[in-house]
Each structure stands twice: as structure tokens, then as C-alpha cells.
Amino acid sequence: MPLDHLSDDIFDHGPDPDNPGWNHWNFHDDTLFNGAVLGRLIVRKDGDACRLRMFPERRHLNLQGVIHGAVTMGLIDISLFSAMHVLGGSDSGPSVTLELSTQFVEAGKAEEPLDAVTSILRETGRLAFLRGEVVQGDTIVAAFSGIVRKFKPRS
């Protein structure tokens, strides 16, 4: 079944009672990518940026015992859409990632939350240009930029 928009029957983006000031960023169906791969996600606006947080678990680690790069990139990709939704400009769906450039800076640790902090650089009728950093506390884990292609909602 296609997910055409972020309606409440498909998506949970209400307040997170365990984390005041944060909202959920989860599908009700946790067998889809977000929940199945990354687990529980929460989001909030931080000034001109959007902060999307995941809580690393053992399943997110590689053989070196640090967060797998693919997990970090999955968080980054989702952060592009959460930023579009949280920061205003336009709804993030339906849309697709056209380009994603990532620079890994430091290994992510399993013991602390992993945050993607994303800003919108520019938004046009069909494109959104975004950039940000993945951080754990004061440590930069990765830097990124991305372009999202927006589509008109299906009627």
C-alpha cells in the first residue's frame, strides 16, 4: 500500500511523553523501514534546524562495535523529510531523495542517542536542498547534504 501523505492513520508525529519538547516520528506500521531498521525516532525543531534522534541498539552496530555507516545514512535520509515537515516550507510527501552526499567524520557509539540536525538551504516548487550533521553530544559523526524531489499529491 503506497504512503501518499503523513496522515494520522499512517504516521505518529504527536508529542513524546517520555521526552518533553520532542514529537514521535514513526509509522504506525513498524515493519516499514523507519521502525524495522532504525527503531523509535523522535524529532523537534532546534532554532532554524530540525533534530531527528534515534536510540542505537546492538542491531545497529558493525563488527567494530560502532554504529554501522548504513544506519547513519538511513537516519540522514529520514532527516531530510523530517526537516521539510518540521521546518515548514512544504509537506515532505510524496517525495524522493535525488542526491545524498555523506562525509563520515567519527564513529558513532552505541551508548548514546544519535541525532541528525538538518537545515533547509533552499526550497523551490519541486526541489529542496538540505544539509546537516549527525552528532552525539558535541561529537560530529558525519556531515551531509541532500536534494529532495517533491511531487504533487495524488488525487
Backbone bond lengths (Angstrom), bond angles and torsions (degrees), N, CA, C in turn:
res aa  C-N    CA-C-N  psi(-1)  N-CA   C-N-CA  omega(-1)  CA-C   N-CA-C  phi
1 M - - - 1.451 - - 1.527 109.00 -
2 P 1.333 119.12 122.75 1.462 120.55 179.42 1.519 111.80 -68.15
3 L 1.331 115.08 149.14 1.461 121.25 177.80 1.516 107.53 -104.61
4 D 1.326 117.14 96.31 1.454 121.92 -171.82 1.526 114.59 -81.29
5 H 1.307 118.45 -20.55 1.462 120.55 -178.05 1.517 108.95 -161.04
6 L 1.297 117.37 178.46 1.458 122.20 -177.36 1.519 111.53 -96.79
7 S 1.319 116.61 50.39 1.458 119.48 -177.97 1.523 110.25 -70.31
8 D 1.333 115.63 155.84 1.458 121.41 -177.12 1.523 113.14 -63.36
9 D 1.324 118.12 -24.27 1.460 118.61 179.78 1.532 111.69 -77.20
10 I 1.319 118.36 -15.40 1.467 122.91 179.32 1.527 110.96 -107.64
11 F 1.320 117.31 -33.60 1.449 122.62 -167.03 1.520 111.31 -126.67
12 D 1.332 117.15 137.26 1.459 121.99 176.25 1.520 108.13 -106.59
13 H 1.323 117.03 109.52 1.460 120.93 177.65 1.529 111.18 -129.58
14 G 1.335 115.00 31.66 1.457 120.29 177.66 1.518 111.75 -85.60
15 P 1.330 117.29 176.98 1.464 121.74 -179.05 1.527 112.44 -59.04
16 D 1.324 116.49 143.47 1.464 122.95 176.58 1.528 107.44 -96.30
17 P 1.331 118.02 109.94 1.465 120.12 -175.88 1.529 113.39 -65.38
18 D 1.333 117.96 -22.72 1.462 121.06 179.35 1.523 112.81 -81.56
19 N 1.333 116.77 -15.17 1.461 121.74 -177.77 1.527 109.10 -136.56
20 P 1.334 117.65 85.86 1.467 120.80 -178.77 1.531 111.57 -54.07
21 G 1.342 115.44 136.50 1.460 121.55 -179.10 1.518 113.47 88.82
22 W 1.321 117.37 -6.02 1.466 122.74 179.44 1.526 108.97 -110.68
23 N 1.334 116.32 154.40 1.464 123.31 174.20 1.521 109.42 -119.11
24 H 1.322 115.26 155.86 1.467 120.71 173.78 1.522 108.84 -66.75
25 W 1.331 116.76 153.94 1.463 122.85 171.69 1.526 106.54 -139.77
26 N 1.340 115.81 68.08 1.460 120.90 -171.89 1.523 111.25 -139.56
27 F 1.332 115.08 146.00 1.456 120.35 170.45 1.519 107.96 -78.36
28 H 1.323 117.03 148.61 1.466 119.99 174.23 1.528 110.19 -64.66
29 D 1.323 117.10 -30.15 1.465 122.68 177.36 1.529 108.01 -90.25
30 D 1.336 116.76 99.62 1.463 119.34 -176.43 1.528 113.75 -80.42
31 T 1.347 117.01 9.89 1.468 119.41 172.77 1.531 111.18 -87.99
32 L 1.350 117.18 -9.32 1.459 120.87 174.70 1.532 109.01 -77.30
33 F 1.336 117.18 166.86 1.463 122.77 -169.94 1.529 114.24 -48.47
34 N 1.317 118.14 -53.94 1.468 120.73 -174.16 1.524 111.96 -49.42
35 G 1.318 116.50 -56.69 1.462 120.61 -177.09 1.512 113.64 -75.83
36 A 1.330 117.01 -40.90 1.458 120.65 -176.78 1.530 111.82 -65.82
37 V 1.323 117.23 -36.07 1.466 120.55 -175.70 1.533 111.65 -98.87
38 L 1.321 117.73 -50.58 1.462 120.08 -173.37 1.519 114.10 -93.31
39 G 1.320 117.69 -23.04 1.461 119.93 -177.30 1.514 111.05 86.41
40 R 1.318 115.80 -157.23 1.464 122.17 -177.01 1.518 110.44 -66.95
41 L 1.345 115.72 133.92 1.457 122.56 178.17 1.521 109.04 -124.18
42 I 1.336 115.75 143.81 1.459 120.50 173.56 1.529 107.60 -130.69
43 V 1.345 115.71 158.23 1.461 120.66 -173.04 1.524 109.87 -144.36
44 R 1.334 115.46 151.19 1.464 120.68 172.98 1.524 108.55 -155.92
45 K 1.311 114.72 159.83 1.460 121.17 174.23 1.521 107.44 -84.46
46 D 1.340 116.44 132.50 1.463 123.08 176.78 1.523 107.74 -123.93
47 G 1.324 117.25 91.45 1.464 120.54 -176.99 1.518 110.28 62.83
48 D 1.335 116.99 -120.40 1.465 121.83 178.86 1.521 112.10 -92.50
49 A 1.317 117.51 8.57 1.461 121.51 -177.24 1.524 110.63 -121.22
50 C 1.325 114.69 166.39 1.462 122.85 174.97 1.525 107.22 -114.06
51 R 1.321 117.07 132.90 1.461 122.31 179.90 1.534 108.25 -111.60
52 L 1.329 115.94 115.14 1.462 122.85 177.30 1.520 107.80 -107.38
53 R 1.327 117.07 125.60 1.472 122.12 -174.32 1.520 111.51 -116.92
54 M 1.327 114.28 135.95 1.468 120.87 170.22 1.525 108.22 -119.98
55 F 1.320 115.25 162.07 1.454 121.97 -177.84 1.523 108.06 -117.55
56 P 1.342 117.49 98.19 1.464 120.45 -174.89 1.526 113.14 -58.58
57 E 1.317 113.78 144.12 1.466 122.88 177.14 1.529 107.67 -128.59
58 R 1.309 117.21 173.42 1.464 121.53 179.33 1.525 111.71 -54.53
59 R 1.321 118.33 -37.89 1.465 121.96 -178.16 1.535 112.62 -63.73
60 H 1.326 118.16 -13.99 1.464 122.42 -179.39 1.529 113.13 -92.54
61 L 1.334 117.35 -0.32 1.456 121.45 -174.23 1.522 112.47 -94.17
62 N 1.336 115.20 154.92 1.460 120.76 172.89 1.527 108.68 -98.91
63 L 1.327 117.68 -171.21 1.464 121.26 -177.50 1.528 113.30 -67.05
64 Q 1.322 117.90 -18.79 1.467 121.17 177.33 1.530 111.83 -85.39
65 G 1.330 117.58 -2.50 1.453 120.85 179.45 1.516 114.45 80.26
66 V 1.338 116.90 17.49 1.464 121.36 176.20 1.533 108.43 -117.69
67 I 1.312 116.21 167.74 1.466 120.47 -176.75 1.527 109.76 -63.14
68 H 1.314 116.03 128.88 1.467 122.98 -179.67 1.531 109.76 -62.17
69 G 1.324 117.33 139.00 1.457 121.88 179.74 1.514 112.97 -57.40
70 A 1.329 117.47 -34.54 1.465 120.32 179.25 1.524 111.27 -66.20
71 V 1.313 117.55 -32.45 1.469 121.54 176.35 1.530 108.82 -67.20
72 T 1.322 116.50 -45.52 1.461 120.70 178.29 1.525 110.33 -59.54
73 M 1.331 116.74 -43.63 1.473 119.68 -179.95 1.528 111.45 -68.30
74 G 1.328 117.79 -34.36 1.463 120.02 175.13 1.517 111.36 -62.91
75 L 1.337 116.49 -42.75 1.464 120.67 176.78 1.523 110.62 -61.96
76 I 1.327 116.30 -42.78 1.469 120.32 178.77 1.525 110.56 -59.91
77 D 1.318 117.00 -47.30 1.460 120.09 -177.94 1.528 110.79 -59.69
78 I 1.304 117.61 -45.41 1.468 120.94 178.93 1.530 110.36 -64.83
79 S 1.334 116.78 -33.43 1.469 119.69 -178.69 1.526 112.38 -64.73
80 L 1.330 117.67 -28.39 1.464 119.88 177.91 1.527 109.91 -60.59
81 F 1.325 116.10 -43.58 1.457 121.52 -176.87 1.527 111.86 -77.07
82 S 1.337 116.82 -36.38 1.465 118.40 176.61 1.526 110.13 -65.18
83 A 1.335 117.35 -37.62 1.467 120.01 178.71 1.525 110.77 -63.76
84 M 1.331 117.19 -43.45 1.468 119.77 179.06 1.519 110.93 -60.72
85 H 1.317 116.63 -38.78 1.466 121.23 -178.93 1.535 111.27 -73.25
86 V 1.319 117.11 -48.40 1.465 121.91 -173.53 1.537 112.51 -74.14
87 L 1.323 116.54 -36.64 1.466 119.39 -174.15 1.516 114.43 -85.50
88 G 1.331 116.15 -6.53 1.455 116.03 172.62 1.488 116.46 110.51
89 G 1.260 122.02 -90.16 1.451 127.00 -174.54 1.507 116.49 7.63
90 S 1.316 116.97 -64.81 1.462 120.44 -179.17 1.510 109.65 -157.72
91 D 1.307 115.29 168.46 1.447 120.90 174.52 1.523 107.62 -70.23
92 S 1.315 116.80 149.90 1.459 120.55 -176.28 1.520 113.32 -90.13
93 G 1.299 118.45 1.20 1.454 118.08 -178.43 1.497 110.98 -135.70
94 P 1.297 119.16 146.84 1.456 125.70 -4.25 1.527 111.61 -79.99
95 S 1.311 116.30 138.99 1.458 121.63 179.67 1.519 109.33 -161.55
96 V 1.322 116.40 165.87 1.466 121.71 -179.10 1.522 109.65 -139.01
97 T 1.307 115.84 153.97 1.457 121.49 174.81 1.524 108.51 -77.75
98 L 1.340 116.92 123.72 1.463 121.39 175.47 1.521 111.47 -90.10
99 E 1.325 115.85 -39.26 1.459 120.08 -176.56 1.515 108.66 -147.94
100 L 1.334 115.06 142.51 1.457 120.88 176.72 1.524 107.76 -143.95
101 S 1.319 116.10 118.20 1.455 121.99 178.53 1.519 107.82 -113.10
102 T 1.338 115.97 128.09 1.457 120.74 -175.71 1.519 110.37 -130.02
103 Q 1.309 115.54 135.56 1.447 121.63 174.09 1.532 107.51 -119.12
104 F 1.339 116.36 115.14 1.461 120.54 178.31 1.523 108.75 -80.95
105 V 1.334 116.17 129.52 1.453 122.00 -174.11 1.526 111.44 -110.55
106 E 1.310 116.99 -40.78 1.467 122.92 -175.28 1.527 108.37 -149.31
107 A 1.306 116.59 155.29 1.466 120.57 177.59 1.528 109.97 -72.78
108 G 1.336 115.97 138.18 1.458 120.75 175.01 1.519 109.94 -83.47
109 K 1.322 116.05 139.78 1.463 122.12 -178.21 1.530 110.18 -97.49
110 A 1.306 115.29 145.97 1.463 120.41 -178.90 1.520 112.97 -74.82
111 E 1.308 118.04 -18.23 1.464 121.16 -171.34 1.516 114.76 -81.51
112 E 1.326 118.56 -10.37 1.460 118.46 -177.00 1.526 111.00 -136.57
113 P 1.347 117.00 155.50 1.472 119.87 179.79 1.516 111.80 -56.67
114 L 1.324 115.11 150.26 1.462 122.97 178.24 1.523 106.91 -113.18
115 D 1.342 117.19 122.30 1.464 122.84 -175.88 1.522 111.12 -114.20
116 A 1.312 116.56 133.91 1.464 122.32 168.84 1.527 106.26 -102.77
117 V 1.323 116.14 118.56 1.462 122.39 -178.34 1.527 106.54 -107.65
118 T 1.330 116.70 112.06 1.460 122.32 -167.66 1.523 111.70 -123.07
119 S 1.341 115.43 138.64 1.464 122.42 176.30 1.522 109.68 -122.73
120 I 1.321 115.09 149.31 1.467 120.62 174.31 1.526 107.22 -90.66
121 L 1.329 116.60 121.79 1.469 120.88 177.32 1.513 111.24 -80.86
122 R 1.339 115.16 -45.06 1.468 120.95 -179.26 1.513 108.01 -159.39
123 E 1.315 114.74 147.87 1.457 120.57 177.53 1.517 109.05 -134.99
124 T 1.323 116.24 130.91 1.458 122.33 175.11 1.519 107.64 -112.94
125 G 1.314 116.87 -173.21 1.456 120.29 179.01 1.523 113.56 -60.33
126 R 1.330 116.82 -34.32 1.463 120.11 -176.12 1.516 115.09 -118.47
127 L 1.337 117.95 -13.42 1.459 120.42 -175.01 1.521 111.31 -127.64
128 A 1.327 114.66 150.32 1.461 121.20 171.10 1.525 106.95 -129.68
129 F 1.330 116.27 132.90 1.454 123.02 179.32 1.528 106.86 -110.74
130 L 1.329 116.30 122.93 1.460 121.05 -173.57 1.519 110.48 -131.39
131 R 1.347 115.37 159.22 1.461 119.93 173.18 1.518 108.57 -152.18
132 G 1.328 114.52 164.21 1.451 117.88 179.25 1.503 113.56 179.27
133 E 1.321 113.60 -169.33 1.457 122.23 178.70 1.516 109.10 -135.83
134 V 1.332 115.04 147.59 1.453 121.63 169.62 1.519 105.46 -99.46
135 V 1.327 116.27 128.01 1.463 120.74 -174.31 1.522 111.33 -133.52
136 Q 1.329 113.15 155.62 1.460 122.39 167.23 1.522 105.01 -130.12
137 G 1.319 116.05 105.02 1.459 119.92 -173.54 1.521 109.27 62.41
138 D 1.338 117.38 -125.09 1.465 122.13 179.25 1.528 112.92 -91.27
139 T 1.327 117.40 -0.05 1.464 121.50 -177.17 1.527 110.78 -90.57
140 I 1.329 117.01 126.17 1.462 121.34 174.41 1.522 107.97 -84.80
141 V 1.311 116.75 120.00 1.461 123.09 179.29 1.528 109.99 -89.47
142 A 1.327 116.82 -39.57 1.467 121.14 -179.50 1.526 109.19 -156.21
143 A 1.334 115.13 156.08 1.459 122.35 170.98 1.518 106.57 -118.32
144 F 1.331 117.18 151.49 1.464 118.66 -176.85 1.515 111.93 -153.88
145 S 1.330 114.11 160.80 1.461 121.86 168.76 1.519 106.85 -143.11
146 G 1.322 115.73 151.76 1.454 119.75 -178.40 1.513 112.30 -152.57
147 I 1.322 114.14 159.63 1.459 121.87 175.54 1.526 107.63 -125.11
148 V 1.317 115.97 130.42 1.465 122.25 179.42 1.519 108.64 -115.02
149 R 1.322 115.60 134.97 1.479 123.31 176.24 1.512 108.03 -98.93
150 K 1.334 116.09 122.06 1.473 121.61 -179.45 1.528 109.23 -96.52
151 F 1.310 115.17 143.72 1.464 122.04 176.57 1.514 108.76 -117.01
152 K 1.312 115.66 155.86 1.464 119.70 174.45 1.517 108.13 -72.10
153 P 1.327 117.42 139.41 1.480 120.37 177.17 1.526 110.30 -58.29
154 R 1.329 114.56 142.29 1.468 119.13 176.53 1.517 109.41 -73.30
155 S 1.320 116.09 144.79 1.459 118.24 179.37 1.503 110.51 -93.61
